[in-house]
Amino acid sequence: MKVNQEMLDRAPKLRIVSNISAGYDNLDIKELTSRGIMATNTPDVLTDTTADAIFGLLLATARRIPELDAYVKAGQWTAKLPDERFGVDVHHKTLGIIGMGRIGKAIAERAHFGFKNVLYHNRTRNSDTEKELEATYVSLDDLLQQSDFVCLMAPLTDETIGLMGKREFDLMKETAVFINGARGSMVVEADLIHALQNKTIRAAGLDVYQNEPLPLDSPLLQLENVVTMPHYGSATQETRYKMAELAVDNLIKGIHRQAPPSLIDKAVLAHI
């Protein structure tokens, strides 16, 4: 749900918005703060679960696990696996992470001992991560050109809408795998489809899309070199329960005009 000026005009007594998500691109933070309305989200509690899912998506795409599962179940495995069904190694490759926030760092932690190099691009450099995980900060173009796996984990902002388009896919290696665990609108989906159809890149693993649920007529559903997940990142019972708990805690604190534990913009406290 979009919480914007139009909606807020209809809720003059609103004190707090409790968003059950790490992202908050659906909230007009500036407008909420100007009205003295607290906005909260649920970061941290979903970090490891989402990183598990995205790293699993990366592995599944590289080794073509869903495709081969369908191959076996369809009764097509009647002899030695043909070379054209082979996947690619993940270990000792170069992983490029676009967005080194909480989840990006958790992915880098999982990759630290498996990949030869971990590159990252972020709005700001993270010296602690560089030291701890031997990650190397590079420009976006350098990351795209050098990485065997490109993992998009940046937040959705005005600047990141359409971040990955034809130019960016053309910069990637023909053997590269693209993973999107961020937001669908950060990718020009038609350009991604074109890159996959024309083997500009090897494959893609996607958890998010331009339109969700993914339309049944989407070309992405017809491509063998795509692994699709249903916006699954934080989808475990344990994590969703923790997210709901934090959202309730945020809400209770806000109703009592106390600072919630996950307050997005602390400047709002000056208005309450």
N, C-alpha and C positions, 0 to 999 in steps of 0.2 A: 504494500500500500504506500502511495506517495503522500508524505506529510509535507504539504506546501502551503503557501499563503491562502489559496482557495479553501483548503480543508480547515486551516486554523481559524479562518474567519467564522466558521460554523461552530467552533468550540471555544468560546470566550473564557470558559472556566478551566480550561486544560492547564495542568501544572507540570506534567511530565509525560514523555513518550518513552516507552520501554521496548526497544527493538531486539528481537530474539535473532541476532545475527552478529557476526564480527564486522561485516560491512555495513555502511549506513548511507549509501548513495541515494536511498529513497527518502532521506530526511533533509529538509532545507535547514541546515544548522544555523546559518546566519539569521534567518527569519525567526526560528525558535528562540535563539538567544536574545534577539531584540525584544521579544515579547515576554522574556523572563520564564520561558518554558524549558525545563531541563530535558536533555536528550541523552539516552543511554544505549549501550549495545552490550554484546556478550562476547568479548574477546577472550583470549587465553584458554578458556575451557574447551574450545574446539580445535586448538592448534595441532596437537599431536594426532588426533583422529583424522583431521583433514589432510595432514602431511602423509599419514599412512595411506589414505585413499589415493592421493595424487601420485605418490611414489609407486603404488600398486598399478595405477593406470599407466605410468611410464613403462614399467616392466611388462605389463600385459601387451602394450602396443609394440614394444621392441621385439618381443618374442612371439607375437601374433597368437597369444593364448586363446582369446575368444574365437578367432577364426579356426584354429586347429581343434578346439573343442567341438565346434559345429561340424568340422570335417570328419572327426571320429564318430560322432553321433549319427551322422548321415550315412555311415557305412562305407565311406570312401577310402578308409585306411585298409587297403587290401594287399599292400606290398610296401617296400621300403619307401619312406617319405621322400618325395622328389625335391630336388634342390630349390625349385621355385617356391616351395612352401617354407623355406628356412627363414628364421628371424635374424636379428643382429645382436651382438654382444652388448652388454651394458657396462660391464666392468672395464676399467682402464680407458674409458672414453672421456669426452669433455662435456660437462653439464653446464649450461648457461641458464641462470635464474633471473628473470626480469621481475624485480620486486623483492627486496631482502627485508621483509617485515617478519612478524612472528612465524607465519607459516613457511615463508621462503627460507628462513633460517632453519626451521625444523626439517625441511627437505634437504638442505645442505648438510645437516648433521647426519641424516640417513645415508647421504651420498659420500661422506668424507672419506671413508676407507675403501669405497668401491670404484669411484671414478678417478681417473688420472688427474684431471683438473676440474675445479669448480670455479666458474666465472660468474659474476653477477653484475647487474646494472640496477641502480636505485636512484631516487631523487637525491639522496645524500649517502656519502660513504659510511660504512659501518666498520670502524677499525677493530672493534672487539671481535666481530665475526671473522674478519680477515686473519687475525692472530689465532683465534681458537680453531678455525676450520680450514685455514690456509686457502681461503677464497680470494680471488683476485678481482678487483674492481676494474671494469672496462666500459667503454662507450657501448651504446646499444648496437651500433653497426658492427663493432668488433665482436661483440657477443654473438650476433647472428651469423657472422662469417666463420667463426672459429668453433662453434658448438656442434656436437653430435646430437645433443638433445637440448631443445629450447623449452623451458618451462615458464609459462606466464603466470605470475602470482601477484602482480601489482594491484593496488586499489583502483577502483573506478573513479576517475575524476574527469573534468572537462578536457584535461590534457591527454588522458589515456584512451578516450573514446576513439575507436578506429586506429589504435596504435599499430596493430599488425595488419598490413595490407599487401598489395602486390609488390611494392618496392621491398618490403621487409622479407617476404617469402622468397623473392628473387635473390636476396643476399645470402640466404641459408644454403648449406650444402645440399646437393641432390640426395645424399644419404641421410639427411637429418630427420629427426622425429620432433614434431611440435606437440606440446602438451598445454592445454588450457584449463587451469583450475581457478581462474579469476572471475571474469564476467564475459558473457558472450558479446556484448557491445564493444568490447575492446578489440575485437577482430572483425575485419571486413569479410563476412562469411562467404560472399561470392568469390572473393579473391583466394580464400583458403580452399574452397572447392576446386577452383581452377588449378591451383598449385598441386593439389592432390591428383586430380584427373590427368594432368600433364606431366606428373612425376617431377615437378620442380622440387618437391621435397618427398621423402620416402613415405611418411605416414603421419597420422595425427591421433592423439588420444584426447577426447573432449568430455568434460563434465558439465560445461555450460555452453549456452547457445544464444544466438540473436533473438530467437523466439522460443519460449519454454511453456509447456512441453514442446519438444521438437516435432514440427509438423510431419505427418506421415508421408508427404510427398517430397520431403527434403532429399536432395541428392546425396547428402552425407550418409543416409541409410542404405544407399546402393553401392557404396565404395568399400571394397575389401580392405583397403589400407587405412581404415578409420575404426577406432574403438570408441563406442559411445556409452556414456554413463548418464543417469538421470539426475543431474545436480546432486550428487551423492556424498560430497566431501565429508560432511559432519554427521552423516546418517547412521549413527548407532544409538541404541536405546540409552546407553550410559551417558553419552555426550549430550544428546537432546534433553535428557533429564537435568543435567548440570546447567545447560543453557537456560532452561525454564526456571530453575532455582535462582540463578543469578538475575534473570529478568524480573522475577517477583521481588527479590531483595532490592533491586534498583527502584522498583515501583513503590515499595513501602517507604523507603528512605525519602524518596521524592515527595510523596504525599505528605510526609511529616516535615517537609522543608529542611531536610538534612541532605548532605552531599552523598549521592549514590556512589557505590564502589566503582562503577564503570561510566562515570560522567564524561561525555565526549568533549564538551567545551566548558571548561571551568569558569570562563568569563561570565556565564549565566548567573553564577552565585552572587554577583554584584547587583542583580536585579530582583533577588528574592529576599 
